Amino acid sequence: MTPEPTDLKTKLVDEARAIGFADIGFTRPSSIPEASPRLQAFLDAGFHGDMDWMMRPMRQDPRAIWAEARSVIMLTFNYGPSHDPLEILDRPDKAAISVYAQGHDYHDIIKKKLKQLARWLIAEAGGDVKVFVDTAPLMEKPLAQAAGLGWQGKHTNMISRHHGSWTFLGSIFTTLELAADSPGDDHCGQCSACLDICPTQAFPAPYRLDARKCISYLTIEHKGHIDIGLRSKMGNRIYGCDDCLAVCPWNKFAQSAAEMKLQARQDLRAPDLIALAQIDDAQFREMFRGSPIKRIGHKRFLRNVLIALGNLGAKAEDGHVDAVVARLAHTDAIVRAMAVWALWQIAPQIAREHCALAQQTERDENVRREWGRGDAYA
């Protein structure tokens, strides 16, 4: 016997929390008509950078994902840190890695839990389902707000009055008709802490993000050279940035990650920059097996580490200089370019000694440009 819709929702809530989800809400695929024009304005401004996948027409409307879906079940999962994620910024010889990437890849963990809940739903009430966790061109945050799980704050991320900012989102689309919940209200008020702390001033206005200036975008999504005006502002952040999340006052209600696999690996809480700069491709793949960091690849990873080394400036020691010099001959031009930039920052005299010969033998225009900038750096 199929349970009544109200009873089914109650059971779903209980089952979701038993599986480990922090919160659950219900909405319709048609519930976010305002999201499409907001996305288009974001794209028209060029704020998406080289994330061309955001331009896919399917992303404009959740109904394009699966026309048969009648309801969307949105869920959150806590991954709050057990320590202050901003403390690492005061240790410039160590690498700052975003909290969500210090444990195992959340996609695998949460998708398994979504499938577990989806199987329970089918057994309980029938219907068809599809589950998503950053695996489709889907606007999860507007859907989560429509489902009453919170609101998109001024930093454009989700905030919950009950769980703060440290939550992952997952969704289950179903052909079942489930009553929609009331959308979440905005409770940012006059607070601007997330906007004020941004190192690169990536927010042109509240609720608007220019991803091209965002350190998370630069270190993860962006594949090319990083603008010279932004490098010094990246500090020791080599993968992501948590500043705008960490200062949100609503995090007084945040909960630490209960899932063991999402808790920070000890070796990723404050890894040494010299050690990271020295690992080869095989060591990189082994070290970050099962981690979201692996997806950026060894070359992009080295680019980020070299920028962090360069930002040591006068604090750099001989070991840091040696680690940078060792990458001047790397096969990848972007890695070489960032090694040149870093060397000018931490050891300009050594950079001058290499400069003349390097400019004669270097074939890549971008790397030659970095060598030629030495006088300005010095």
N, C-alpha and C positions, 0 to 999 in steps of 0.2 A: 504494500500500500504506500503510495507516494505521500509524504508528509505535506501538510499545509504550508504555503509559502512563508508565513510568519514563523512557524515552528522550524522550518528548514533553515531560515536565517539564524535563528537562535542556536541551532545545532552547529551550523557552520562556524559561527563565532567561537563556540566552545572548542570545536575540533581544531580550528586554526591556532588558537592559543595553546592547545595541548601540543601541537606540533612545534611551536616555538615562535610563531609570529606575534609581534607586539600589538598590532591593531589590524582591523579589517573593516572595510566599508564597501558600499554597493552603489553603482551608478549605471547609466546607460551609455552605449557607444555614441549616442547623439548629444551627450550632455555638455560638450565643450565647444560650442560654435564660435566663441570669442577667441579660441586658441589659434585658429587658422590665420586670421588677420594679424595677430601678434607675431606669429612665426614669420609671416610674409614680410612684415616690417623689419624684423631681425635680419632676414635674408637680404632685403633690399638695401639695408645699411651696410652690408658686407661684414657684419659682426661674426658670421660663422667661419671666417677665415677660409682654410682649405678643406673644411668638413663638407664636401660636396654631397655626401649622403643625406644631409639635412634638407636638400632641395628636392628629394624624391616626392612626387605628388601624393603618394600613398600616405606620407607623414601628415598631410593636412587634415585628415579625417579618420578617426578610429574605425569607422564603418568600412573603410576601404581595406582594412586588415582582414576582415572576415564578415561578409555581408549577412550571414545567418545568425550572428551573435545578437542576443537580446539583452544581455546583462554583462556588466563588467565587475568583477570582484577585485578590489584593490587591497593590497596587504603591505604592511611595513615590517621590517626586521631590524632589531637594534644591533649596532656595531660600535657603540660608544667606547672610547678609550679608557683605560684604567689609570692614565697619567695625563698630565697637561701636554697636549701636542705641540704647544708653542715653546716649550722649554728648549727643545733641540735647536731652535734658531739662535740661542745664545752660545752654541758650541759649534762655531763655523768650520772646524776641522772634521766634523761628523756630518753625515748625509741626512737630510730631512726627507722622509718618505711619508706620503699621505697615510693617515690612519687606516683607511679602507684597504690599502695595499700591503700592510704589514703582516697580514695573515694569508690564508689560502684564498683563491679566487672565489669571490662571492657568487658569481654566476652559477657555478657548479653546485654550490651548497644550497642556494635558495631555489634553484630550479628543481632540485630533487624534492624539496619540501613542498613546492607548488604542485608537483606531480602527485605527491602523496595526498595532498588535500583534494586535488582534482579527482583522483581515483575514488576517494571517499564520497565525493559529491555524486559521481556517476552511480556508485553502488546504492546510494541513499535515494536519489531522485531521478536518475537517468539523464538524458540529454547528452549533447556533445560539448567538448571543452577544448580550449587551446591555452597554453600557458606561456608567459613572456617575462623575461627579466633582462632588459637591455638587449633583446635578441630580435627586435623588429623595429621598423620606423614608426614608433609609437610615442605619443606625448604622455608619458606616465605621470608627470607632475601635475598637469591640469586635471587629469583623470582622478588622481589621488585627492586633489582639493574638491573636485565635484563629488567624490565619495565620502567627504566629511572627515578625512584623515588629517587635515591641517590646512596650510596655505603656503603658497609660494612667497617667500619673504623678499625683502628688498635685494637680497643677494641672488635671487631667482631659484634658490633651492627650497625644498620642502621643510617646513617647521611644524612640529606638533606641540600643542600645549601640554601633552602628557609625556612626550618622549624627546623633545628638543629637535636638534638637527641631525643627529647621528643615526639615520635610518636608511636602509635600502628599501627600494620599492619592487614589488612583483605584482603580476596581474593574471587573473584567470578570466578568459572570455568564455561565455557559455550560452547555449541556445535556450536555457531556462529563463523564465520570467521571474525576476526577483525584484522586490520593491526597492526603489532607489532611496538612499539616505540624503539628508540635507547637506548642501555643500559647506565646506569649512569657511569660517570668517577670518579676515586678516586681523592679526593682533600685533603687528609691528609698531603701531603707534608712531611716536616721534623719534624712536630709536634709529640711529644711523651707525651703530658700532661696526657692522659688517662692511659698510661703504668706506668708513674712515680708515680702517686697518689695511685695506687692500694695498699691497706694495707697489703695484703698477697702475693704480687708479683705473681699473678695468670696468668700472661702473659709470657710464656717462650720465646716468640718472637712476634714482631708485627703481628697482624692478627691471632694469635694463643692463645687460652684460655685453661688453665687447670682447668676445672670446679671443680676439687677436692679441689682447693684452693680458689675458688670464694665464697665470703660471701653470695651472692644471692643463690648459690647452697647449701651451708652449712646450711643456715637458713630455706630454703624452701624445696628443693628436698631431701636432705640427711636425712635419718630417724634414723640413729644410733648415736653413740658417735662421738663427734667432736674432731679431733686430738688436743692433748694438746698444740702443738706448734702453733696452729692457734687461740686458744681461746682468748688470750690476744690481738690479732690483730683485733678482731671483735669489740672492743670498746662497744658502746651501741646500735649497730645495731641488732635489734631483728627480722627483716623481710626484707630481701633484702639489697642492697647496691647501692647507686647512684653515688658514687665518680667518676667513669670513664665517666659517662654520663655528670655529672654536670660541669666538667672542659673543656668540648669540646668547642673550640672557635666558632664553627659554631652555638652555642646556642645563639649568639647575634641576630639571626633571629628567635629564638623560640617564640612560641605564647602560652600564658596561655590557659588552658582548657576552652573552651566556654561551653561545656556540663556541666550543673550544677552537675549532678551525679558523674562526674569525678573529681570535685573539692574537695580539702582536707576537710574531716570532722574536725571540730575544736578539737574534743576529740582525734584525731589521729595524730595531728601535733606534739605534745610533751607530750605524756602520761607519767605519773609518774611510775617509775619502781616498787615501793612498791605496788601501787594499782594493777598493772598488775600481780605481783607475788601472790597476794592474791585471785584472782578470781578463782572460781571453774569451772567445766566443763559446767554446765548449764549457768553460767554467761558469760563464753567465747563464747558459741554458740549464746547467745543473743546479746552480744556486737559486734560480728563480722558477724552478719546475713547480707547477701548481700555483704560481703567483701571477696576478694580473700584470706585473712588471715585465714578465717575459714577452708580452705581445709587442712592446715597443722595439725590441731587437737590440742587439749588442751595440751597434753603431750609434743609434739615437741615445742609448743609455750613456755611452762614453761622452757624447756631446754634452749631456747634462752634467755629468761628473766634472768634466773639464771646466765648465762655466763656474761650478761651485768652487773648484780649486782656484780659479782666477779671482774669485771674490774674496779669497783670504787676504789678498793684497800684502801689506807689510807683515802680516801675521804668519805668512808662509815660512816654512822651514825647509831645510835641504831636501828632505824626503818628498815634500810636495813638489818642489822644483824638478827633481829627478822624475817623478811620475808624469809630469807634464812634458818634459823633454822627450821621454820615451815614446810619446804619441805624435811627435812632430813628423815621423816617417810613416804614419798609418796609411793604409791603402785607400781609405775613404777621405775624400776632400773635405767634407764637413767636419770630421774628427780632426783633421790636420788644422783646419781653420780655427777651431775652438782651442786647440793646443797652442797655436800662435798667439791668439788673443790672451789666453791665460798666462802665457809666459811673459808677455809685455806687462801684465798686471802685477806679477809677483817677483819677476827677476829681469827687469829691463836691460841690465848690463849683459846678461847671458843672451837675451833676445837679440841685442845689437851684434853680438859675436856671430850669431847664426844668420843674421838678416841678409847680408850682401849675397852670400852664396845661395841662400834659399830663394831669393828673388830671381836669380839667374836660372835655377834648375826647376823651379815650381811651374807646372803647366796650368794649374787651375787658377782662373782669374780671381775667384773669391779668396783663395788662400793668399795669392800675391797681394791682394788689397789689404788683408789683415797684416801682412808683413810691412806694408807701406804705411800703416797707421801708427807705427812705432813712435814717431816724434810726438804725435798728439798724446799718446799714452804716457810717454816719459816726461 
